[in-house]
């Protein structure tokens, strides 16, 4: 009986060893794939961040003082600023679309770019509403803009963008 127990223990040890080898064989390619994906994301980020930074700086300048204009009832002037910001965002979007996307993130980034286009449209609509002196409509659209910005930003959290994030705070 003792010999049989020893054989069973050895078989169990062999199974455990085989399971460990199998686990390593499966985990190693997954770790390599994760590293490749991280590198692709870093390369993409390095290409798009300067484009977004330029747009962020441009829009900061374009939208400077817009809140004050709205508060003082200068809606037409504020509307023009929003329309200008929408045009700048569309220009940025066209540049972002030219950057090759990592294959593993293609669907996510395609959705992100689509949402950026939607944000540009909302900026345009806010501007139009302000120019038509429809303050309540502009406020409603601004709320949609903020909600959309949060969703758009959530799509690209893994990239760790700094400038390619929507900031809805307006000066």
C-alpha positions in Angstrom: 0.0 0.0 0.0 2.8 2.4 0.9 4.2 2.1 -2.7 0.8 2.9 -4.2 0.5 6.1 -2.0 3.9 7.3 -3.1 3.0 6.7 -6.8 -0.2 8.7 -6.3 1.7 11.5 -4.6 4.2 11.6 -7.4 1.3 11.7 -10.0 -0.3 14.6 -8.1 3.0 16.5 -8.0 3.4 15.9 -11.7 -0.1 17.2 -12.4 0.6 20.3 -10.3 3.9 20.9 -12.1 2.1 20.4 -15.5 -0.6 22.8 -14.5 2.1 25.4 -13.5 3.9 25.0 -16.8 0.6 25.3 -18.7 -0.3 28.4 -16.7 3.0 30.0 -17.6 2.6 29.0 -21.2 -0.7 30.8 -21.3 0.2 33.8 -19.2 3.5 34.7 -21.0 1.9 35.5 -24.4 -0.9 37.5 -22.6 1.8 39.5 -20.8 3.6 40.2 -24.1 0.3 41.2 -25.7 -0.4 43.6 -22.9 3.0 45.1 -23.2 2.6 45.5 -27.0 -0.8 47.2 -26.5 0.7 49.6 -23.9 3.5 50.5 -26.3 1.0 51.1 -29.2 -1.1 53.3 -26.9 2.0 55.3 -25.9 3.0 55.8 -29.5 -0.6 56.9 -30.4 -0.7 59.2 -27.4 2.7 60.7 -28.4 1.3 61.5 -31.8 -2.0 63.0 -30.8 -1.2 64.9 -27.7 0.6 67.8 -29.5 -2.4 68.1 -31.8 -4.8 68.3 -28.9 -2.5 70.6 -26.9 -2.6 73.1 -29.8 -6.4 73.0 -29.9 -6.7 73.3 -26.1 -4.5 76.4 -26.2 -6.4 77.8 -29.1 -9.8 77.2 -27.5 -8.7 78.8 -24.3 -7.9 81.9 -26.2 -11.1 81.7 -28.3 -13.4 81.2 -25.3 -11.7 83.7 -23.0 -14.3 85.9 -21.3 -17.3 84.0 -22.8 -18.9 83.4 -19.4 -18.8 87.1 -18.6 -20.3 88.0 -22.0 -23.2 85.6 -21.4 -23.7 86.9 -17.9 -23.8 90.5 -19.2 -26.3 89.5 -21.9 -23.9 89.8 -24.8 -25.1 86.6 -26.2 -24.4 87.3 -29.9 -20.7 87.9 -29.1 -20.5 84.8 -26.9 -22.2 82.8 -29.6 -19.6 83.8 -32.1 -16.9 82.6 -29.8 -18.6 79.2 -29.5 -18.9 78.9 -33.3 -15.2 79.7 -33.6 -14.3 77.1 -31.0 -16.4 74.5 -32.9 -14.5 75.3 -36.1 -11.2 74.9 -34.3 -12.3 71.5 -32.9 -13.4 70.3 -36.3 -10.0 71.2 -37.7 -8.3 69.3 -34.9 -10.6 66.3 -35.5 -9.5 66.1 -39.1 -5.9 66.0 -38.0 -6.6 63.4 -35.3 -8.3 61.2 -38.0 -5.1 61.2 -40.0 -3.1 59.6 -37.2 -2.9 55.8 -37.5 -4.8 54.0 -34.7 -3.5 50.9 -32.9 -5.4 47.9 -34.3 -6.3 46.7 -30.8 -8.0 50.0 -30.0 -9.4 50.7 -33.4 -13.1 50.4 -32.4 -12.6 52.4 -29.2 -10.7 55.2 -30.9 -13.2 55.3 -33.8 -16.0 55.9 -31.3 -13.9 58.5 -29.5 -13.3 60.4 -32.8 -17.0 60.2 -33.6 -17.9 61.7 -30.2 -15.4 64.5 -30.7 -17.3 65.3 -33.9 -20.5 65.3 -31.8 -18.9 67.7 -29.3 -18.0 70.0 -32.2 -21.6 69.9 -33.4 -22.9 70.8 -29.9 -20.4 73.7 -29.6 -21.8 75.0 -32.9 -25.4 74.6 -31.7 -24.6 76.4 -28.4 -23.1 79.2 -30.5 -26.1 79.4 -32.8 -28.5 79.4 -29.9 -26.6 82.3 -28.3 -26.5 84.2 -31.5 -30.3 83.8 -31.7 -30.4 85.0 -28.1 -32.0 81.7 -27.0 -30.3 81.5 -23.6 -32.3 78.6 -22.2 -31.7 76.5 -25.4 -27.9 77.3 -25.1 -28.0 76.2 -21.4 -29.7 72.9 -22.3 -27.1 72.3 -25.1 -24.3 73.2 -22.7 -25.5 70.5 -20.3 -25.5 68.0 -23.2 -22.0 69.2 -24.0 -20.8 68.5 -20.5 -22.4 65.0 -20.4 -21.0 64.2 -23.8 -17.5 65.3 -22.7 -17.6 63.0 -19.7 -18.5 60.0 -22.0 -15.9 61.0 -24.6 -13.2 61.2 -21.9 -14.2 57.9 -20.4 -13.5 56.1 -23.7 -9.8 56.9 -23.6 -8.9 56.7 -19.9 -6.4 53.9 -20.6 -4.4 56.2 -22.8 -3.7 58.7 -20.0 -4.3 61.7 -22.2 -3.6 65.1 -20.7 -4.5 67.4 -23.6 -6.9 65.1 -25.5 -9.5 65.4 -22.7 -12.5 67.6 -22.8 -12.5 70.3 -20.2 -15.9 71.9 -19.9 -14.8 74.7 -17.7 -15.2 78.0 -19.6 -13.6 81.2 -18.6 
